Amino acid sequence: MKCHRMRNLIALASMTFAAFSFPAFSQEENLPVEIIVSGKQPGPPMWRVKNGDNTLWIFAWLSPIPKNIFWESDKVEAVIADAQEYITQPDIDLSIPKLVMFNPINIFRGVRLGNRIALNEDKASLEEVLPQALYTRFSVLKSQYFPRNKKLEKYRPLVAGAQMVREIQKETGLVPAEDVDKKIRRLVKRNKDITVTEIKVEMQLEGGFKDLAARIETMMASISRELELSCFERQLSQMEEDLDEMQYRANTWAQGYIQEFRFIPLPGDEEDDCTNLIAFSSEQETYEEVSGTLRAMWLDAAETALIKNKNTFAVLDFSQLLLDDGLLAQLRERGYQVVEP
């Protein structure tokens, strides 16, 4: 049984969503930047990995994207229709014991826990814990994009930064790419003969509510304040400087271009302190184990598919296609031919 409530708490703590790292734009206007392209576009780029006559087609996943984009799916549809296998993005499925899940008291406990871990020590305000220069920059963005949201002022930087990003993306028309996933799933279902290979780690969280709550609180307490402030500054810079680039790249992604993604900071690189928050916390061992397992699972599935299938369709976050140590680079190192879009 999945527990979305517990998943949200851990997601809140992990802060692994650093997909907001793009280079700069001028902040001369006080209004949200304009969407560059809308309407139907040719479709996102696909990489090809070759093993003789066998091909692994990799769809470049990007999120968030402008809400008015409608990419043309004909090419993807043709690949999926001809594929023998679909390899999903790496994912984690968290679950908790049913006795914890179905205890109604835990609903209220969960709310209190969420409120507790979101706050600074001694309930200090954001202004009190941030260096003055960072708080001044935050205040500028707040007055521009979410002036009536006073809740962020009481949260610790980890939580305030995540909510700040969501608020600004919403204001500027950037949305999660949920519809992209739904479209791909619909296209896969049309192919009655395709095999779906889920790349997923099942994590069963053991213990009662007190045990789980203690684990989460320990993790939150173990997060380095230096890394937390560094992540917050990175998020500020992204929201100050990068919004038009984010939208531009999302549009070029929908048009099938890839050059605009090269030579930029990528989520998951060594300099990404937002990812390092969880990587260097009390959950470091679990983080490394799960990350390593997911990478191995995807690579094993990709290699097996390249050996046995004429055509395979897969989805990967664009960062894994461009990072020097990403999953695509791992396939290239293993001797497979990589054909870029």
C-alpha positions in Angstrom: 0.0 0.0 0.0 1.5 3.3 -1.0 1.4 6.1 1.4 1.5 9.4 -0.4 1.4 11.4 2.9 4.6 9.7 4.0 6.1 10.0 0.5 5.5 13.8 0.5 7.2 14.2 3.9 10.3 12.3 2.7 10.2 14.2 -0.7 10.0 17.4 1.3 13.1 16.5 3.2 15.1 15.1 0.3 15.0 18.1 -1.9 16.3 16.2 -4.9 14.5 18.4 -7.3 17.3 20.6 -8.6 15.9 20.7 -12.2 16.0 24.5 -12.1 19.6 25.1 -13.1 19.8 27.1 -16.3 21.9 30.1 -17.2 20.9 33.7 -16.9 18.4 36.2 -17.9 17.9 39.9 -17.2 15.4 40.8 -14.6 14.3 44.1 -16.0 10.6 43.3 -16.3 8.3 42.9 -13.2 5.8 40.7 -15.1 6.2 37.0 -15.8 8.2 36.4 -18.9 6.4 35.5 -22.1 6.1 32.0 -23.4 8.2 32.0 -26.6 6.4 29.3 -28.5 3.0 27.7 -27.9 0.8 25.3 -29.9 1.9 22.1 -31.6 5.6 21.4 -31.9 7.5 18.7 -33.7 8.3 16.8 -30.5 11.1 16.2 -28.0 14.4 14.8 -29.2 15.2 11.1 -29.0 18.7 9.5 -28.7 19.5 6.2 -30.4 21.7 3.6 -28.9 22.8 0.9 -31.5 23.9 -2.7 -31.1 24.2 -3.9 -34.7 20.7 -3.8 -36.1 19.1 -3.4 -32.7 18.1 0.1 -31.5 17.3 1.6 -28.1 15.3 4.8 -28.6 15.6 7.2 -25.6 13.0 9.9 -25.1 14.4 13.0 -23.3 12.3 13.8 -20.3 12.0 17.5 -19.2 10.0 19.0 -16.4 8.7 21.6 -15.8 7.4 22.7 -19.2 5.2 25.6 -20.4 1.5 24.6 -19.9 0.5 25.8 -23.4 2.9 23.4 -25.3 1.5 20.6 -27.3 4.2 18.5 -28.9 3.6 16.4 -31.9 3.7 12.7 -30.9 3.8 11.1 -34.4 7.5 10.1 -34.3 7.3 8.8 -30.7 4.1 7.0 -31.5 5.7 5.3 -34.5 8.7 4.2 -32.4 6.5 2.8 -29.6 4.2 1.0 -32.1 7.3 -0.8 -33.5 8.9 -1.5 -30.2 9.1 -4.8 -28.4 9.8 -3.3 -25.0 9.2 -0.1 -23.0 11.8 0.8 -20.2 10.4 3.3 -17.7 12.3 6.0 -15.9 14.0 5.0 -12.7 11.6 5.5 -9.8 11.1 4.8 -6.1 8.0 3.3 -4.6 7.7 3.9 -0.8 5.3 2.0 1.4 4.6 1.7 5.1 3.0 -1.0 7.2 -0.8 -1.2 6.9 -1.2 -0.8 10.6 0.4 2.6 10.4 -1.4 3.5 7.2 -4.9 2.7 8.4 -4.6 4.2 11.9 -6.7 7.4 11.7 -4.8 8.9 14.6 -1.7 8.9 12.3 -3.4 11.4 10.0 -3.2 14.1 12.7 0.2 12.9 13.8 1.4 13.2 10.2 0.2 16.8 9.9 1.9 17.7 13.2 5.1 16.0 12.0 5.0 17.9 8.7 4.6 21.2 10.4 7.3 20.4 12.9 10.0 19.4 10.4 9.2 22.4 8.2 10.1 24.9 10.9 13.5 26.3 12.0 14.8 25.6 15.5 13.0 27.7 18.1 10.5 28.6 15.4 12.8 31.2 14.1 11.6 33.1 11.0 13.2 32.8 7.6 14.6 36.4 8.0 16.3 35.4 11.2 18.1 32.4 9.8 19.1 33.7 6.4 22.0 36.0 5.8 20.7 39.5 5.2 21.8 39.5 1.5 19.9 36.3 0.8 16.8 37.5 2.6 16.8 40.7 0.7 16.9 38.8 -2.6 14.1 36.5 -1.4 12.0 39.5 -0.5 12.3 41.0 -4.0 11.1 37.7 -5.5 8.3 37.5 -3.0 7.0 41.0 -3.7 7.1 40.2 -7.4 5.5 36.8 -7.6 3.8 35.8 -4.3 3.3 38.9 -2.1 0.4 37.5 -0.2 2.0 34.2 0.8 3.2 34.8 4.4 3.6 31.2 5.2 7.0 30.9 3.6 8.4 33.4 6.2 8.0 30.8 9.0 9.7 27.9 7.2 13.3 26.7 7.2 15.2 27.5 4.0 14.9 23.9 2.6 11.1 24.1 2.7 10.8 27.8 1.8 13.1 27.4 -1.2 11.0 24.5 -2.6 7.8 26.4 -2.2 9.3 29.5 -3.7 10.2 27.6 -6.8 6.7 26.1 -7.1 5.1 29.5 -6.7 7.2 31.3 -9.3 6.9 28.5 -11.8 3.2 28.5 -11.4 3.1 32.3 -12.0 5.2 32.0 -15.1 3.2 29.2 -16.7 5.6 26.4 -16.0 4.0 23.1 -15.0 5.1 19.5 -14.2 5.3 17.3 -17.2 2.5 14.9 -16.0 0.6 15.1 -19.3 3.8 14.0 -21.1 3.9 10.8 -19.0 0.2 10.2 -19.5 0.6 10.6 -23.3 3.5 8.1 -23.4 1.5 5.6 -21.3 -1.5 5.9 -23.6 0.7 5.3 -26.6 2.3 2.3 -25.0 -1.1 0.7 -24.2 -2.0 0.8 -27.9 0.9 -1.6 -28.6 -0.7 -4.9 -27.3 2.5 -6.8 -27.8 4.9 -4.5 -26.0 6.6 -5.6 -22.8 6.8 -2.9 -20.1 9.9 -3.1 -17.9 9.4 -1.0 -14.7 12.6 0.4 -13.3 11.5 0.8 -9.7 12.9 0.1 -6.2 10.3 -0.9 -3.7 11.2 0.6 -0.3 9.3 -0.9 2.6 9.6 1.4 5.6 9.5 -0.7 8.7 8.3 0.2 12.2 5.4 2.1 13.8 4.6 5.8 13.3 7.0 6.9 16.1 9.9 5.0 14.4 9.2 6.5 11.0 8.7 10.0 12.5 12.0 9.7 14.4 13.8 8.6 11.2 12.4 11.6 9.3 13.3 14.0 12.1 16.8 12.6 12.3 17.3 13.1 8.6 16.0 16.7 8.7 18.2 17.5 11.7 21.3 16.0 10.0 21.1 18.2 6.9 24.0 20.6 6.8 22.9 24.2 7.4 25.7 25.2 5.0 24.4 23.0 2.2 20.8 24.2 3.0 21.8 27.8 2.6 23.8 27.0 -0.5 20.8 25.2 -2.1 18.6 28.2 -1.2 21.0 30.6 -2.9 21.1 28.4 -5.9 17.3 28.4 -6.1 17.2 32.1 -5.7 19.7 32.5 -8.6 17.7 30.2 -10.8 14.5 32.1 -10.1 16.2 35.5 -10.5 18.1 34.7 -13.7 16.9 31.6 -15.4 13.2 31.7 -15.9 13.3 32.8 -19.5 16.0 30.3 -20.3 13.9 27.5 -18.6 11.0 28.4 -20.9 13.2 28.8 -23.9 14.7 25.4 -23.4 11.3 23.8 -22.8 10.1 25.2 -26.1 13.2 24.0 -27.9 12.8 20.6 -26.2 9.2 20.5 -27.7 10.7 21.5 -31.1 13.2 18.6 -31.0 16.4 20.7 -30.5 19.1 19.8 -28.0 21.9 22.2 -28.5 20.4 24.6 -26.0 20.9 22.1 -23.2 24.6 21.6 -23.6 27.2 23.3 -21.4 24.8 24.2 -18.6 24.7 23.2 -14.9 22.7 19.9 -14.6 20.7 18.6 -11.7 22.6 15.8 -10.1 26.1 17.1 -10.8 28.8 17.4 -8.1 28.1 21.1 -7.6 24.4 20.6 -7.0 23.9 21.3 -3.3 20.2 20.7 -3.5 20.8 17.1 -4.4 23.6 16.9 -1.9 21.2 17.8 0.9 20.0 14.2 1.1 23.2 12.6 -0.3 25.1 13.8 2.8 22.4 13.4 5.4 21.7 10.6 7.9 20.1 8.8 4.9 23.3 8.8 2.9 23.7 5.1 2.9 20.1 4.5 1.8 20.4 7.2 -0.8 23.5 5.7 -2.3 22.1 2.2 -2.2 18.9 3.1 -3.9 20.6 5.4 -6.5 23.1 2.6 -7.3 20.4 0.0 -7.6 18.2 2.1 -9.9 21.2 2.8 -12.2 22.2 -0.8 -12.3 18.6 -1.9 -13.0 18.2 0.6 -15.9 21.6 -0.3 -17.4 20.9 -4.0 -17.1 17.5 -3.6 -18.7 18.9 -1.4 -21.5 21.7 -3.9 -22.3 19.3 -6.9 -22.3 17.0 -5.0 -24.6 19.8 -4.1 -27.0 20.7 -7.8 -27.2 17.2 -9.3 -27.7 15.0 -6.5 -29.3 15.0 -5.0 -32.7 13.5 -1.8 -31.2 13.1 -0.6 -27.6 11.6 2.6 -26.3 12.9 4.1 -23.1 12.5 7.4 -21.1 15.3 9.2 -19.2 15.6 12.6 -17.7 17.6 14.8 -20.0 20.3 15.2 -17.4 21.1 11.5 -17.6 21.6 12.0 -21.3 24.1 14.8 -20.9 26.0 14.2 -17.7 29.5 12.9 -18.1 28.7 10.0 -15.8 25.0 9.7 -16.8 23.3 6.5 -17.9 23.8 7.3 -21.5 27.6 7.8 -21.0 27.6 4.4 -19.2 26.2 2.7 -22.3 28.8 4.5 -24.5 31.6 3.3 -22.2 30.3 -0.2 -22.6 30.9 0.0 -26.3 27.5 0.8 -27.7 27.1 3.3 -30.5 25.3 6.4 -29.4 23.5 8.5 -32.1 22.6 11.9 -30.9 19.6 13.9 -32.2 
